Amino acid sequence: MVPALMFISSEGSVLEILSKIGSFFVGAKLGCYGLGFYSKHATERGVLIGVAAGFISLWALEVWADVAWPWYCAIGGFVTVAVGWAASVLLDGWQQHYHPYTVKGQATLFAEENRPLKQDGWYLLPGKVDPWAYGLLVFFVLSLLGLWLFQYLI
């Protein structure tokens, strides 16, 4: 009830307003995940600068441009990745090795320590997709197909 009372005099629905606010954070999170999992050169300081730049760019879009709020996630993620990577390289230089928490860093760590890649038929190594996970993709496609067909039955 509190968010509803806070935005009682605003235009649009509460759901739209809360989704718009949430989209600021989703772009930053997307950019952090992208840099943290896949970039060799991303550093903590650079990623934080990228997140700040992402928030500032979205605030500027909100104030000065007419961009639909669903685009905020993609724009914030792109700005976070681009500025975060550039700031990491400028502040901390080119990194020689992947951080142990990146996907490639984990693969290197598994190889160096001779850890098993699978246990009980499931991958332990991050970044590997278990065959059963493809069933979720099939379920998703079948669900969409079922919903599309359902509209003709009602």
Salt bridges, closest charged atoms under 4 A:
GLU62 OE2 - LYS20 NZ 3.39
ASP92 OD1 - ARG45 NH2 2.38
GLU113 OE1 - ARG115 NE 2.78
